Amino acid sequence: MQVAYRADNLFDAHLARHALEDAGIPAFVFGESLLGAGGELPLFGVLRVCVPDVALPQARDALQASGLLDEPPAPISEELPDPGLLPA
């Protein structure tokens, strides 16, 4: 098994798994059962979506086509004009 996608949260992990399964690629989410062990602490890097070794190139193509491998947009855009003075 090879890691095709590292998810930040459970929703993204299952979105990736479903995108892969829709493309005919068997996928498994590892680390899902570890999320409850963290309690109040956030756990990062635990969720991995894995595919068989031979399916890794097709998995990357399927994830790219679904938009899951795209970079997230910047939270602050410098293209916005300055609003000037605003009432309090």
MIZA-541825 format. One line per 2 residues: their letters; for each residue x, y, z of N, C-alpha, C. Coordinates in steps of 0.02 Angstrom, whole numbers, padded with zeros to 5 digits, m for minus. Each point is the difference from the previous one (the first is absolute). Last residue first. Layout:
! residues N
A	X,Y,Z,X,Y,Z,X,Y,Z | ...
! end
This chain:
! residues 88
AP	m00872,02699,00620,00010,m00045,00057,m00063,m00034,00021 | 00071,00084,m00256,m00031,00023,00063,00009,m00052,00055
LL	00185,00026,m00193,m00066,m00031,00009,m00031,00027,00064 | 00207,00066,m00194,m00027,00006,00068,m00070,m00029,00002
GP	00145,m00103,m00188,00004,00068,00027,m00026,00001,00072 | 00028,m00193,m00155,m00066,00030,00008,00002,00071,00026
DP	00175,m00145,m00160,m00003,00028,00067,m00067,00034,00009 | 00023,m00208,m00173,00016,00071,00007,m00006,00022,00073
LE	00071,m00249,m00087,m00057,00039,00023,00020,00073,00007 | 00149,m00184,m00056,m00032,00032,m00057,m00059,00044,00021
ES	00143,m00150,00134,00025,00068,m00004,m00031,00038,m00058 | m00090,m00210,00163,00018,00020,m00068,00022,00072,00000
IP	m00018,m00217,00181,m00003,00073,m00007,00023,00017,m00070 | m00012,m00227,00061,m00055,00028,00039,m00008,00075,m00007
AP	00090,m00173,m00194,00027,00039,00056,m00058,00031,00039 | m00044,m00230,m00132,00013,00071,m00014,00026,00036,00063
PE	00053,m00262,m00044,m00055,00042,00022,00015,00074,m00015 | 00093,m00206,m00151,00019,00041,00056,m00060,00042,00022
DL	m00030,m00242,m00120,00011,00071,m00014,00020,00037,00064 | m00068,m00236,m00024,00071,00015,00004,00017,00072,m00015
LG	m00224,m00092,m00011,00024,m00008,00069,00074,00015,00007 | m00153,m00006,m00202,00017,00064,00031,00026,m00005,00071
SA	m00065,m00171,m00176,m00053,00018,00048,00014,00066,00035 | 00157,m00094,m00153,m00061,00016,m00037,m00056,00021,00046
QL	00202,m00075,00095,00011,00064,m00034,m00063,00022,m00037 | 00000,m00212,00099,m00002,00052,00052,00010,00070,m00030
AD	00020,m00187,m00143,m00069,00006,00023,m00007,00054,00053 | 00217,m00053,m00079,m00039,00031,m00053,m00073,00011,00022
RA	00142,m00117,00145,00020,00071,m00003,m00040,00037,m00054 | m00030,m00232,00015,m00029,00034,00058,00017,00074,00000
QP	00096,m00144,m00161,m00070,00014,m00016,m00034,00037,00058 | 00223,m00070,00035,m00004,00051,m00052,m00072,00019,m00019
LA	00031,m00176,00165,00020,00067,00022,m00001,00052,m00056 | m00046,m00250,00006,m00052,00049,m00016,00019,00071,00018
VD	00132,m00203,00045,m00006,00007,m00073,m00050,00054,m00020 | 00034,m00056,00234,00061,00027,m00031,m00009,00014,m00075
PV	m00218,00007,00158,00051,m00050,m00019,00057,00033,m00039 | m00121,00163,00166,m00021,m00039,m00057,00052,m00054,m00013
CV	m00085,00193,00209,00048,m00044,m00033,m00033,m00040,m00055 | m00021,00229,00172,m00040,m00040,m00046,00050,m00039,m00043
RL	00013,00118,00258,00031,m00014,m00064,m00048,m00042,m00042 | 00026,00151,00250,m00044,m00026,m00052,00036,m00007,m00066
VG	00110,00094,00191,m00022,m00067,00019,m00040,m00033,m00057 | 00102,00230,00027,00038,m00050,m00035,m00021,m00071,00015
FL	m00061,00175,00184,00013,00015,m00070,00042,m00056,m00030 | m00175,00062,00223,00050,m00046,m00027,00008,00015,m00074
PL	m00092,00142,00234,m00005,m00015,m00072,00056,m00047,m00021 | m00118,00012,00249,00059,00021,m00039,m00010,m00017,m00073
EG	m00153,m00058,00179,m00006,00070,m00019,00058,00024,m00044 | m00026,m00254,00003,m00038,00041,00046,m00008,00071,m00026
GA	00113,m00204,m00096,00033,00064,00012,m00037,00043,00051 | m00072,m00215,m00092,00051,m00008,00052,00032,00066,00018
GL	m00163,m00033,m00179,m00030,00004,00067,00050,m00003,00055 | 00067,m00028,m00229,m00022,00069,00013,m00030,00008,00069
LS	00081,m00207,m00111,00045,00035,00046,m00025,00069,00019 | m00102,m00152,m00163,m00015,m00020,00069,00044,00036,00051
EG	00034,00033,m00234,m00066,00025,00018,m00016,m00015,00074 | 00197,m00063,m00141,00005,00049,00053,m00066,00027,00024
FV	00027,m00097,m00250,00037,m00020,00059,00001,00057,00050 | m00155,m00079,m00224,00019,00055,00044,00035,m00028,00062
FA	m00028,m00096,m00266,m00012,m00012,00071,00025,00060,00040 | m00071,m00094,m00275,00034,00046,00046,m00020,m00015,00072
PI	m00010,m00087,m00285,m00013,m00016,00070,00041,00045,00046 | m00090,00061,m00249,00062,m00014,00036,m00018,m00017,00073
GA	m00147,00082,m00185,00014,m00071,m00004,00064,m00022,00035 | m00113,00221,m00010,00044,m00011,m00057,00019,m00074,m00007
DE	m00132,00072,00182,m00038,00016,m00060,00040,m00010,m00064 | 00108,m00025,00208,m00045,m00056,m00013,m00044,00012,m00060
LA	00141,00175,00072,00039,m00056,m00026,m00044,m00060,m00016 | m00099,00187,00100,00023,00019,m00068,00040,m00057,m00031
HR	m00068,m00025,00224,m00057,m00007,m00046,00020,00019,m00072 | 00161,00030,00171,m00015,m00071,m00008,m00056,m00011,m00050
AL	00053,00221,00059,00053,m00030,m00041,m00015,m00074,m00012 | m00141,00114,00146,m00009,00026,m00068,00051,m00031,m00048
HA	00021,m00049,00227,m00054,m00038,m00031,m00017,00027,m00070 | 00165,00112,00126,00022,m00069,m00010,m00054,m00041,m00035
DF	m00048,00222,00066,00044,m00002,m00059,00023,m00071,m00015 | m00126,00033,00197,m00041,00014,m00060,00041,m00005,m00064
LN	00105,m00018,00214,m00035,m00061,m00020,m00042,00010,m00063 | 00218,00154,00034,m00058,m00016,00041,m00035,m00061,m00030
DA	00203,00078,m00090,00002,00041,00061,m00058,m00016,00046 | 00130,m00168,m00186,m00057,00044,00013,00010,00038,00065
RY	00144,m00131,m00208,00002,00014,00072,m00052,00053,00015 | 00042,m00191,m00210,m00025,00065,00023,00007,00004,00075
AV	00080,m00187,m00125,m00019,00041,m00058,m00020,00070,00022 | 00156,m00219,00094,m00039,00058,00020,m00014,00043,m00062
QM	00037,m00272,m00005,00035,00063,m00005,m00047,00056,00021 | 00031,m00290,00022,m00042,00059,00000,00045,00062,00000
! end
